[in-house]
Amino acid sequence: MNFAVTADEVRTVFGLTGVVHFPLYSAPHNRLDIRTAHLLSSIGLPDTEWFMSKASLRADDYINIPQWYSKWGVAPKECRNWLVLGLFADTTLGLDPDSGTVYALGDGPTQMTYSPLHRDVESLIYALTKFESLRQALEENDEGTEERVDVLRAQITAFDPLPFADEDSQWHLAFEEVIDGIW
């Protein structure tokens, strides 16, 4: 299978210890589609201080989202079988294994909120890898930060418009913080 990023690209950017690979399960209880499962087993999911990967994506080892969010209210019914991929900055990312969509989960006043953040895990890994490459490049030379951020935003949006579709998305916040020199 061909993906937008290769295992070598992800390892080059995040290092050998900065990528978590997941076993490719063929058991019938596995709910991930074969493309997502293959991506996570062959390319892996980055794991850094700003994106912390969950340790396992086995279908029988997911965080029970309704129970997890019960202290804030009721989690929507459609989220009950989602898998937690990790934490991006201060946002929990959930994967709907049926659609493949990656959601940003939040705390609402009476129930958990969620909004689509990436069309699929491939888009997430693509954006994380490109973002970390930019961060590393800016550590070496921070000239033209705003222009470089704008170019990257356009590249990510061309691949998947969801990361920047919502003005309140974690990606908008992260890019603004890079421009402000916080990252």
C-alpha positions as CSV (number, residue, x, y, z in Angstrom):
1,M,0.0,0.0,0.0
2,N,1.2,3.5,-0.8
3,F,0.9,6.2,1.8
4,A,1.5,10.0,1.7
5,V,4.5,9.5,4.1
6,T,6.9,6.6,4.3
7,A,8.2,4.8,7.4
8,D,11.7,6.3,6.6
9,E,10.3,9.9,6.6
10,V,8.5,9.4,9.9
11,R,11.6,7.8,11.5
12,T,13.9,10.5,10.1
13,V,11.7,13.2,11.6
14,F,10.8,11.6,15.0
15,G,13.7,9.2,15.5
16,L,13.6,5.5,16.2
17,T,12.2,5.9,19.7
18,G,9.6,8.6,18.6
19,V,7.4,6.2,16.6
20,V,5.0,3.6,18.0
21,H,4.1,0.7,15.7
22,F,1.0,-1.4,16.3
23,P,0.7,-5.1,15.5
24,L,-1.3,-5.9,12.4
25,Y,-4.3,-7.8,13.8
26,S,-6.2,-10.2,11.6
27,A,-8.6,-11.4,14.4
28,P,-12.3,-10.9,13.6
29,H,-12.8,-8.6,16.6
30,N,-10.4,-6.0,15.1
31,R,-12.5,-3.2,13.9
32,L,-9.9,-1.2,12.0
33,D,-10.0,-1.3,8.3
34,I,-7.0,-3.0,6.7
35,R,-5.5,0.3,5.3
36,T,-5.5,1.9,8.8
37,A,-4.2,-1.2,10.4
38,H,-1.4,-1.6,7.8
39,L,-0.5,2.1,8.2
40,L,-0.2,1.9,11.9
41,S,1.8,-1.3,11.8
42,S,4.2,-0.3,8.9
43,I,4.6,3.5,9.3
44,G,3.6,3.9,12.9
45,L,2.2,6.8,14.9
46,P,4.5,9.6,16.2
47,D,5.1,9.8,19.9
48,T,6.6,13.1,21.3
49,E,6.1,15.5,24.1
50,W,3.5,17.4,22.1
51,F,1.7,14.3,20.6
52,M,1.5,11.4,22.9
53,S,0.4,8.2,21.3
54,K,-1.8,5.7,23.0
55,A,0.0,2.5,23.8
56,S,-2.4,0.1,22.0
57,L,-5.1,0.2,19.3
58,R,-6.4,-3.3,19.9
59,A,-10.2,-3.3,19.5
60,D,-10.5,-4.9,22.9
61,D,-8.1,-2.4,24.6
62,Y,-9.7,1.0,23.9
63,I,-10.6,3.5,26.5
64,N,-14.3,3.4,27.1
65,I,-15.1,7.0,26.1
66,P,-18.6,7.2,27.7
67,Q,-17.1,6.1,31.0
68,W,-14.0,8.3,30.6
69,Y,-16.1,11.4,30.0
70,S,-18.8,10.6,32.6
71,K,-17.5,13.1,35.1
72,W,-18.3,15.9,32.6
73,G,-21.7,14.6,31.6
74,V,-22.8,12.1,29.0
75,A,-20.8,11.1,26.0
76,P,-22.7,11.0,22.7
77,K,-23.9,7.5,21.8
78,E,-22.0,7.5,18.5
79,C,-18.7,7.8,20.3
80,R,-19.0,4.7,22.5
81,N,-16.9,2.4,20.3
82,W,-14.2,5.0,19.3
83,L,-10.6,4.3,20.0
84,V,-8.3,6.9,21.6
85,L,-5.3,7.6,19.4
86,G,-3.4,10.0,21.7
87,L,-3.2,13.5,23.0
88,F,-2.3,16.4,20.7
89,A,-1.2,19.3,22.8
90,D,-4.2,19.3,25.3
91,T,-6.7,17.7,23.0
92,T,-7.7,14.0,23.1
93,L,-7.9,12.5,19.6
94,G,-10.4,9.7,19.0
95,L,-10.7,7.4,16.0
96,D,-14.0,6.3,14.7
97,P,-13.0,2.8,13.4
98,D,-16.1,2.6,11.2
99,S,-15.5,5.8,9.2
100,G,-11.8,6.2,9.8
101,T,-12.2,9.8,10.8
102,V,-10.0,11.3,13.5
103,Y,-11.9,13.5,16.0
104,A,-10.8,16.1,18.5
105,L,-12.6,15.4,21.8
106,G,-13.5,18.1,24.2
107,D,-15.4,18.8,27.4
108,G,-18.8,20.5,27.0
109,P,-20.9,21.9,29.8
110,T,-23.2,18.8,29.8
111,Q,-21.6,16.3,27.5
112,M,-18.5,15.5,25.6
113,T,-18.0,17.5,22.4
114,Y,-16.3,16.3,19.3
115,S,-15.3,17.7,15.9
116,P,-13.6,16.1,12.9
117,L,-9.9,16.9,12.8
118,H,-8.6,14.6,10.1
119,R,-10.3,12.5,7.4
120,D,-8.2,9.5,8.5
121,V,-5.1,8.4,10.3
122,E,-2.9,8.9,7.2
123,S,-3.8,12.6,7.2
124,L,-3.0,12.8,10.9
125,I,0.5,11.2,10.5
126,Y,1.1,13.4,7.4
127,A,0.3,16.6,9.3
128,L,2.3,15.5,12.4
129,T,5.4,14.7,10.3
130,K,5.3,17.9,8.3
131,F,4.7,19.9,11.5
132,E,7.6,18.4,13.3
133,S,9.8,18.9,10.3
134,L,8.9,22.6,10.4
135,R,9.6,22.8,14.1
136,Q,13.0,21.3,13.6
137,A,13.8,23.6,10.7
138,L,12.8,26.7,12.8
139,E,15.1,25.6,15.6
140,E,18.0,25.9,13.1
141,N,16.8,29.1,11.4
142,D,13.7,31.0,12.5
143,E,13.7,33.5,9.7
144,G,10.5,33.8,7.7
145,T,8.5,31.8,10.3
146,E,5.1,33.2,9.4
147,E,5.7,32.5,5.6
148,R,6.9,29.0,6.3
149,V,3.9,28.3,8.6
150,D,1.6,29.6,5.8
151,V,3.2,27.3,3.2
152,L,2.8,24.3,5.6
153,R,-0.8,25.2,6.3
154,A,-1.5,25.2,2.6
155,Q,0.2,21.9,2.1
156,I,-1.7,20.2,4.9
157,T,-5.0,21.8,3.7
158,A,-4.4,20.5,0.1
159,F,-3.9,17.0,1.5
160,D,-6.9,17.2,3.9
161,P,-9.0,20.4,4.5
162,L,-10.3,19.2,7.9
163,P,-7.3,20.2,10.1
164,F,-8.0,23.9,9.5
165,A,-11.7,23.8,8.7
166,D,-12.7,24.8,12.2
167,E,-11.2,28.1,13.5
168,D,-11.0,26.7,17.0
169,S,-9.1,23.5,15.9
170,Q,-6.0,22.5,17.7
171,W,-4.0,22.9,14.5
172,H,-4.9,26.6,14.3
173,L,-3.8,27.1,17.9
174,A,-0.5,25.1,17.3
175,F,0.4,27.1,14.2
176,E,-0.4,30.5,15.9
177,E,1.9,29.4,18.8
178,V,4.7,28.5,16.4
179,I,4.4,32.0,14.8
180,D,4.4,33.6,18.3
181,G,7.6,31.6,19.2
182,I,5.9,29.5,21.9
183,W,6.8,26.1,20.3
